Amino acid sequence: MKYSVHTTEASAEAENQRLMGLMGIPDGKGTTNYGIPEERDGKWLIRVKESGPWKADEVAENVQFIEEPEPTTPE
């Protein structure tokens, strides 16, 4: 999956706000946020949509492909 990668929560929040402006969010149809920044391995990530009406992998900053960890199953 593609993520916009940031070193601080503040920069991730700022990028999320920028993407919301570019995408016209809130859209008046129920979409009120583009993404929710999450901390992982000391970095702040925003998952970037790669298709559909909110596609932003070509306009987001610092986009990187990050493999998702395999889900763990209880033994």
Summary of the structure (lengths in Angstrom):
residues: 75
radius of gyration: 13.4
end to end distance: 27.4
largest distance: 45.5
contacts: 172
relative contact order: 0.30
helix: 20%
strand: 21%
